[in-house]
Amino acid sequence: MKTLPLFGILAGCGGLWASVTSVRIYDYLRKKNVPVSFLWLRVLIPKYLGQYREITLKETGRAGPLFYHFVISINVALVAAVAALLSAGRFG
């Protein structure tokens, strides 16, 4: 049971990291005059992430760092949340 708070904190940090990164992607696209909606950011982040990746690929030849920040952070949050549920005995 001691691992539950650790995994919960890790999941929260991953979620916060993903949220901050998504706002930074929104800001980057807005500065590039791409139509984006802050209100729909949570729903449309996969679309915006793809647009960010395309733009940075054209500019630099590789995906920008925010792309990797988002992908890694959302996966950390997901894995940690599942680990927290498993360590609490919810699914195991």
Disulfide bonds with the S-S distance in Angstrom:
none
